[in-house]
Structure formats: C-alpha cells, structure tokens
C-alpha cells in the first residue's frame, strides 16, 4: 500500500502547509501520470453515499452571493439553510448591474429602478465626457437598490426549497474527522424572543461563506486578510426637475479631491440619487472626499435632502485562501470586487451560483458527501473565467488613478468611441470584446498624447496658483 501527500491550493496561492493524504492501492511500478489518474479515481470513490438523508449545506449571508447560492443548492436537491442578520440590508453600493445579469439570473424588470444609457465621466478640471454613444437601442446598465435585489433573491431561494433564517452567525466548530459535521453557532431572531434573540446551534455538512467583507466564516477557516476600501454613500432626494436630469444618466467624478485612488459617483435610483465615493489609502478622510463629491455635483443636486447615510468596507483583491475542506467563500467574503470600477454585484451572484453548482455536481444532487476537491472545481472555473479581468482592471487603476494628469488622460481616452464600445461590450456581457489591431495602435498613440496634454494642463494650472 502506497501513501501520497498532495499540497492543497486554493486557486491564487498555496493555502497552508497542511497536506491532504490519500491512501490508495497503487503499485509503485506505475508511471507518475498513471499514479495521478489512480489517485483522482480513489479520491472520488472515497466520498460515501448519504444514508436516508440529503447533503446539508449552510449559506451564511443573504446578499446576491448567498441568495444565488441558496437557490441553486435547493434546486439541486441539497438541504439548504440560509442565515442572514439584516433582512432589510442597504449596503452602500452604487447598485449598477450589467445587462447580462438580468437575463442570466432571470431578474424581473420591476426591481430595476433605472436603465442608464448615458454616463458622464468628469475629470479633475471638470471636463465632462459623454459616454454611451455606442450602446444599442436595447442595451443599458441596470440600477438597483440592494435592499430590493437581495430580498428578491432570498425569497426566490426560499420558494425553491431553502430555509431562510433571520439570524446572526457567530462562529463554527470545525469537524474532528473528514466526514464529521460543522457545528454552527448563531443567534436567531424570530420576533418572539426580543432584541437579544435566541442562541442556537446547527450541524451541517458544508458551509458557503457569503457574509461580506468582514466575513466571520473567513475568520473561522483562517482565510487571511486583504486590502479594503471604505465606501461612503448618501442617498439624496432631489427636486423632480433635477431628478429628470438623472432619469437615465449616471455620473462619475475623478480627481484627488473626490478620492486619491478611486472615484466619486452620482447614480440614479427610483426616487432619489446615490452620491458616494471610496478610498483605500486615505480612509480617515472619507467624509472630506464625500463633501468634495457633493460640491462637484452641487448645481445638479441643489435643494436635495439626505435621506440615508451608508458606509461599508469593499475588498480590493481575493483573499489568500478561499476554501478549506468543506467550506468555501464567495462574493465579498472571497474578495470578488473589481479594481478601477468597484463592481461586485454580478461577480457575487455568479460566484455563489458557481460554488453551489460544484456542490450539487460533486454530491450527485445531495446523495453523496463532498470534499475539498469538489469545491476546488469551483475555484478553478472561477479563476480561469474571471481572474484575467481582475488583473487588467488592477493595472488600469494603477496607471490612471495615480495622479490628476493621469486622470485627465483617462477621461479624454473615454471619449473615444472605440474605447467606449470595447468597455461596454466587456461590461454588459462579461466577455472579452475582440479588438482591432489598428484601432488598438491608434488608441495607444492617443493615450500617450492625452498624458502629455494632461501634464501640460497641470503645469498651466500650477502657474495660475502661484
């Protein structure tokens, strides 16, 4: 009998010095590739069928990631429990979703507040560039309120068979053996026990951590930390005539005044606008940046009344570790928010669904126990599909958000129709849009010219300030 030790990886980097041991009757005379094949078969057979019950999975967190995961699990024959503390969650989020998400997740049009077909990108010197000229008649960016979208996805999961619990996840006890249950500790709020709730425990076979940037599930498995931004947003109800201006328009402001490493925004909602900004490097100055964003848009939101103030951490890159044994992280808990744009809703829902699909497939619709190899299939698929996008946007943020001259160049570049087409095609449909080599070359030349012009503009402004 031969024993083999394989290092465990979570997609981006080695997860820990721990090893997974597989024991198999593999003759030592076999080649390395033959042994590898034998190991994979043995690991698959090691997952036993469950007697007289279905696989039981807990989803911690009821945002887009948790709702999508719970629905997919329940539809796939898994006994599913979703735990969410704030059923009226209003995460400070711009609320933009790509067109493909509407169809891919079968979202009803009445939960979409606004269909944005025009955007204004506004430079540090207040030069505005109109974006959206390349959109087709049926194309738009959807604007949603998180409290509406999240509730809809949770309710749909419940209709599919998931049990939804209004509760606060506290911690979990890790299993002593490979097939022992995870013991979850949580406080349940059922309206009968008062504000303190009732302490409870639950045994499950696997856990999906969809509990946001401050994920307690991530802490429970030692997933490691990541850099994060602070997003600050005010919901402002403005006069009807000014709301008409924002009917199908969103604005993005760039400049050291609104954020040293991100952007400020004015996004339309149902009967108000969301005005916000974010930063990683200067979190203590977030209110100063928010005031600057309001000042930049002051003529268009004059007479408005702040009806809600929100703040929340947003991850800047995936966690060092995103799975451990039968626990996987999705959405913000895993760190799936893009640089440069700050987009996270679609990637949260998509990762939740992909993780759940891996569990359904690995468990044969809830009939078998799963192991880490099943969850690793989700990570491999995710990384192959989306990590290139994250890397490109990371480079763009480092290049164009580093100084005001670079931001001026970025805004000027956004006026190019070829750039707009490539950007919107990639954003709306989450696919890499094929480019033209000639247009790419022209774009590179124009970008260099923009940078030189922006630096010249900065020097002229500095002269005026002397």
C-alpha positions in Angstrom: 0.0 0.0 0.0 1.5 3.4 -1.0 0.7 6.7 0.7 0.9 10.0 -1.2 0.8 13.6 0.1 -0.6 16.4 -2.1 -0.3 20.0 -1.2 -3.6 21.9 -1.1 -4.1 25.0 -3.2 -7.0 27.5 -3.2 -6.5 29.0 -6.7 -4.3 32.0 -6.1 -1.6 30.7 -3.9 -0.9 27.8 -1.5 -3.5 27.7 1.2 -1.5 26.3 4.1 1.3 24.0 4.9 -1.3 21.3 5.7 -1.4 18.3 3.5 -4.2 16.1 2.2 -3.3 12.4 2.5 -4.8 9.9 0.0 -4.2 6.2 0.7 -4.5 4.0 -2.4 -3.6 0.6 -3.6 -1.3 1.9 -6.3 1.6 -0.2 -7.5 4.9 1.7 -7.2 5.9 0.5 -10.7 3.3 2.8 -12.3 4.4 6.0 -14.0 3.8 9.3 -12.4 0.9 10.2 -14.7 -0.7 6.8 -14.1 -0.4 7.3 -10.4 -2.0 10.7 -10.7 -5.0 9.2 -12.5 -5.4 6.4 -9.9 -5.3 9.0 -7.1 -8.1 11.0 -8.7 -10.3 8.0 -9.0 -9.7 6.8 -5.5 -10.5 10.3 -4.0 -13.8 10.4 -5.9 -14.7 6.9 -4.6 -13.9 7.9 -1.1 -17.0 10.1 -0.9 -19.7 7.9 0.5 -23.4 8.0 -0.2 -25.5 9.5 2.5 -28.0 7.2 4.2 -31.6 8.3 4.4 -30.9 12.0 4.0 -29.6 14.7 1.7 -26.4 16.7 1.9 -26.9 19.6 4.3 -25.3 23.0 3.4 -25.5 26.3 5.3 -25.2 29.6 3.4 -24.0 32.4 5.7 -25.1 35.8 4.3 -28.2 36.7 2.3 -26.8 39.2 -0.3 -26.6 38.4 -4.1 -23.9 35.7 -3.5 -25.8 34.0 -0.7 -29.2 34.2 -2.4 -27.9 32.8 -5.7 -26.0 30.0 -3.9 -29.0 29.0 -1.8 -31.4 28.9 -4.8 -29.0 26.8 -6.8 -28.4 24.4 -3.9 -32.1 24.0 -3.2 -33.0 23.4 -6.8 -30.2 20.7 -6.9 -31.6 18.6 -4.2 -29.5 19.9 -1.3 -31.0 20.6 2.1 -30.2 24.3 2.3 -30.2 26.8 5.2 -29.6 30.5 4.6 -28.7 32.7 7.6 -29.0 36.5 7.2 -28.9 39.0 10.0 -30.3 42.1 8.3 -33.3 41.3 6.1 -33.5 45.0 5.1 -29.8 45.2 4.2 -29.0 48.5 2.4 -25.3 48.1 1.6 -23.7 51.4 0.4 -23.4 50.2 -3.1 -23.7 52.1 -6.4 -26.1 49.4 -7.4 -25.1 49.0 -11.1 -25.6 45.6 -12.7 -24.7 44.5 -16.3 -27.3 43.7 -18.8 -26.3 40.1 -18.9 -27.2 39.6 -15.3 -30.8 40.5 -16.0 -31.2 37.5 -18.3 -28.7 35.2 -16.7 -30.4 35.4 -13.3 -33.9 35.9 -14.7 -34.4 39.2 -12.9 -37.8 40.8 -13.2 -37.6 44.3 -14.8 -39.7 45.9 -11.9 -36.8 45.5 -9.5 -34.6 47.7 -11.7 -35.0 51.3 -10.7 -33.4 53.0 -13.7 -32.0 52.0 -17.1 -28.9 54.0 -17.6 -28.0 54.6 -21.2 -25.8 57.7 -20.7 -22.8 58.4 -18.5 -20.7 61.4 -17.8 -17.1 60.9 -16.9 -15.9 64.2 -15.3 -12.2 65.0 -15.0 -10.3 66.8 -12.2 -10.6 70.0 -14.2 -14.4 69.4 -14.6 -14.1 68.5 -18.3 -17.1 66.2 -18.9 -17.0 63.4 -21.5 -20.3 61.8 -22.6 -20.2 58.0 -22.7 -22.8 55.7 -24.1 -22.9 56.6 -27.8 -22.1 53.0 -28.8 -24.9 51.4 -26.9 -27.6 49.7 -29.0 -31.2 50.5 -28.5 -31.9 47.6 -26.2 -28.7 48.0 -24.1 -28.5 49.6 -20.7 -26.9 49.4 -17.3 -29.4 48.5 -14.6 -29.6 50.5 -11.4 -31.0 48.6 -8.4 -31.4 49.1 -4.7 -29.6 46.4 -2.7 -32.4 46.0 -0.3 -34.8 45.2 -3.2 -32.5 42.9 -5.1 -31.2 41.0 -2.1 -34.7 40.4 -0.7 -35.9 39.2 -4.1 -33.1 36.6 -4.4 -33.6 35.4 -0.9 -37.4 34.9 -1.4 -36.7 33.1 -4.7 -34.3 30.8 -2.8 -37.0 30.1 -0.2 -39.5 29.3 -2.9 -37.0 26.8 -4.3 -36.9 25.0 -1.0 -34.2 26.8 1.0 -34.9 27.5 4.7 -34.2 31.2 5.4 -33.3 32.1 9.0 -33.1 35.7 10.3 -30.0 35.2 12.4 -26.5 36.3 13.3 -23.8 33.8 12.6 -21.3 33.8 15.5 -18.7 31.0 14.9 -18.4 27.4 13.9 -16.7 24.4 15.3 -14.5 22.6 12.8 -15.0 18.9 12.3 -12.7 16.5 14.1 -12.8 13.9 11.3 -13.1 14.3 7.5 -16.8 13.3 7.5 -17.9 14.9 10.8 -20.3 17.8 10.7 -19.5 21.5 11.1 -21.3 22.9 14.2 -22.6 26.4 13.6 -23.3 28.8 16.5 -25.8 31.6 15.7 -28.4 33.9 17.3 -31.9 33.6 15.8 -34.3 36.5 15.8 -37.8 35.2 15.3 -39.8 38.2 16.7 -40.7 36.3 19.8 -37.5 36.4 21.8 -36.9 40.1 21.7 -33.9 42.1 20.5 -31.4 39.7 22.1 -32.6 36.7 20.1 -32.0 33.1 21.0 -28.7 31.3 20.9 -28.8 28.1 18.8 -26.5 25.6 17.1 -26.8 23.6 13.9 -24.9 20.7 12.3 -24.2 20.9 8.6 -22.0 19.0 6.1 -20.7 22.1 4.3 -20.7 25.9 4.5 -20.7 28.6 1.9 -19.4 31.9 3.4 -21.3 34.8 1.7 -21.1 37.1 4.7 -19.3 40.1 3.2 -16.0 41.8 3.6 -16.0 41.3 7.4 -16.7 37.6 6.9 -16.8 35.5 10.1 -16.7 32.4 8.1 -13.4 33.5 6.5 -12.0 34.1 10.0 -13.2 30.6 11.1 -11.1 29.0 8.4 -8.1 31.3 8.7 -8.6 32.7 5.2 -6.3 35.7 5.7 -6.8 39.4 5.2 -6.9 41.7 2.2 -6.7 45.4 1.5 -10.1 47.1 1.5 -11.7 50.3 0.5 -14.2 52.3 2.5 -17.3 53.2 0.5 -19.3 56.1 1.8 -22.7 57.0 0.2 -25.5 59.4 0.8 -29.0 58.9 -0.6 -30.3 62.3 -1.6 -33.9 63.0 -2.6 -33.7 65.9 -5.1 -36.4 68.1 -6.7 -38.4 66.5 -9.5 -36.9 68.7 -12.2 -33.4 67.8 -11.2 -34.4 64.1 -10.9 -35.4 64.3 -14.6 -31.8 65.2 -15.4 -30.7 61.9 -13.9 -33.5 59.8 -15.4 -31.2 57.7 -17.5 -27.9 59.3 -16.6 -25.1 58.4 -14.2 -22.0 60.5 -13.3 -18.5 59.5 -12.3 -16.1 62.1 -10.9 -12.3 61.6 -10.7 -9.7 63.7 -9.0 -7.6 64.0 -5.9 -10.4 66.0 -4.3 -13.1 63.2 -4.5 -10.7 60.3 -4.0 -6.9 59.7 -4.2 -7.4 56.2 -5.6 -11.0 55.7 -6.6 -13.8 57.8 -7.9 -17.0 59.6 -6.8 -20.4 58.9 -8.2 -23.9 60.1 -8.7 -26.2 57.2 -9.6 -30.0 57.4 -10.1 -32.4 55.3 -8.0 -36.2 55.1 -8.0 -36.9 58.5 -6.5 -33.5 59.7 -5.4 -29.8 59.7 -6.3 -27.0 57.9 -4.6 -23.9 60.1 -4.1 -20.8 58.5 -2.9 -17.1 57.9 -3.0 -14.5 55.4 -1.8 -10.8 55.1 -0.9 -8.2 52.5 0.2 -5.3 54.7 1.1 -7.0 57.6 3.0 -9.9 56.0 4.9 -9.7 58.7 7.6 -10.5 61.4 5.0 -13.6 59.7 3.6 -16.0 62.4 4.8 -13.9 65.1 3.2 -13.9 63.3 -0.1 -17.7 62.8 0.2 -18.1 66.6 0.7 -16.0 67.2 -2.4 -18.1 64.9 -4.4 -21.3 66.7 -3.3 -19.7 70.0 -4.2 -18.7 68.9 -7.6 -22.4 67.9 -8.3 -23.9 70.7 -6.2 -25.7 72.6 -9.0 -27.4 69.3 -10.1 -28.5 68.2 -6.6 -29.2 71.6 -5.2 -32.2 71.6 -2.8 -31.8 67.9 -2.1 -32.4 66.2 1.2 -30.2 63.5 2.6 -32.5 60.5 3.5 -29.9 57.9 4.3 -26.1 57.7 5.1 -24.3 54.4 4.5 -20.7 53.2 4.8 -19.2 49.8 4.2 -15.8 48.1 3.5 -15.2 46.8 0.0 -12.4 44.2 -0.7 -9.6 45.2 -3.1 -8.4 41.7 -4.1 -9.3 38.0 -3.5 -8.3 36.6 -0.1 -5.2 34.5 0.2 -7.4 31.4 0.9 -10.9 30.9 -0.4 -11.7 27.4 0.7 -10.8 24.9 3.3 -12.1 21.3 3.3 -15.9 21.7 3.0 -16.0 25.5 3.4 -15.9 27.9 0.5 -16.0 31.7 0.3 -18.0 33.6 -2.4 -18.8 37.3 -3.2 -17.2 40.0 -1.0 -16.2 37.3 1.6 -13.8 35.9 -1.1 -12.8 39.4 -2.3 -14.6 39.4 -5.6 -14.8 43.2 -6.3 -13.0 44.6 -9.3 -10.4 47.3 -9.2 -11.0 50.6 -11.1 -14.7 50.1 -11.4 -15.5 48.7 -8.0 -18.1 46.3 -9.5 -19.2 43.4 -7.2 -22.9 42.5 -7.5 -22.7 40.4 -10.6 -19.5 38.7 -9.5 -21.0 37.9 -6.1 -24.1 36.3 -7.6 -22.1 34.4 -10.2 -19.6 33.1 -7.6 -22.4 32.0 -5.4 -24.1 30.1 -8.2 -20.8 28.5 -9.4 -19.9 27.3 -5.9 -23.3 25.8 -5.4 -23.2 24.1 -8.8 -19.9 22.5 -7.8 -21.5 21.2 -4.6 -24.6 19.9 -6.5 -22.4 18.1 -9.0 -19.9 16.7 -6.5 -22.7 15.4 -4.2 -24.7 13.9 -7.1 -27.7 16.1 -6.2 -27.3 15.8 -2.5 -26.8 12.0 -2.4 -23.1 11.9 -1.5 -20.7 13.7 0.9 -18.4 16.2 -0.7 -14.8 17.1 -0.1 -12.3 19.9 -0.9 -11.7 18.5 -4.4 -15.3 19.3 -5.3 -15.1 22.9 -4.1 -11.7 23.3 -5.8 -13.5 22.8 -9.1 -15.5 26.0 -8.4 -12.3 27.9 -7.8 -10.5 26.6 -10.8 -13.5 27.6 -13.0 -13.8 31.0 -11.4 -10.1 31.8 -11.7 -9.9 30.7 -15.3 -13.0 32.8 -16.3 -12.6 36.0 -14.3 -9.1 36.5 -12.9 -7.8 38.0 -16.2 -10.5 40.7 -15.9 -9.4 41.5 -12.3 -5.7 41.7 -13.3 -6.5 44.1 -16.3 -8.6 46.4 -14.1 -5.9 46.4 -11.4 -3.4 47.6 -14.0 -5.8 50.3 -15.2 -6.3 51.6 -11.7 -2.6 51.8 -11.0 -2.0 53.6 -14.3 -4.9 56.1 -14.5 -5.8 56.7 -10.8 -2.3 57.7 -9.6 -2.4 61.4 -10.3 -4.7 64.1 -11.7 -2.8 64.3 -15.0 -3.3 60.6 -15.5 -7.0 61.0 -14.7 -7.3 63.8 -17.2 -5.8 61.4 -19.8 -8.2 58.7 -18.7 -11.3 60.9 -19.1 -10.1 62.1 -22.5 -9.5 58.5 -23.6 -13.1 57.6 -22.5 -14.3 60.0 -25.2 -13.0 57.6 -27.9 -15.9 55.6 -29.4 -13.7 52.5 -29.8 -12.8 52.6 -26.1 -16.5 53.0 -25.3 -17.5 50.1 -27.4 -14.8 47.8 -26.0 -15.6 48.9 -22.5 -19.4 48.5 -22.7 -19.2 45.2 -24.6 -17.0 43.8 -21.9 -19.0 45.2 -19.0 -22.5 44.4 -20.3 -21.9 40.9 -21.3 -18.9 39.9 -19.2 -16.8 38.7 -22.0 -13.6 40.0 -23.5 -14.6 42.0 -26.6 -12.4 41.3 -29.7 -10.5 44.4 -30.7 -9.0 45.7 -33.9 -5.1 45.8 -34.1 -5.2 49.1 -36.0 -7.6 50.7 -33.5 -5.6 49.4 -30.6 -2.5 51.1 -32.1 -4.3 54.3 -32.6 -5.6 54.1 -29.0 -2.1 53.7 -27.7 -0.9 56.7 -29.6 -3.8 58.8 -28.5 -3.4 57.8 -24.8 0.3 58.9 -24.9 -0.9 62.2 -26.4 -3.5 62.6 -23.7 -1.0 62.1 -20.9 1.3 64.8 -22.4 -1.6 67.2 -22.7 -2.8 66.5 -19.2 0.7 67.2 -17.8 0.8 70.4 -19.8 -2.6 71.4 -18.3 -1.3 70.7 -14.8 1.7 73.0 -15.3 -0.6 75.8 -16.5 -2.9 75.4 -13.5 0.1 75.4 -11.2 1.3 78.7 -12.8 -2.1 80.3 -12.1 -2.0 79.2 -8.5 1.4 80.8 -7.8 
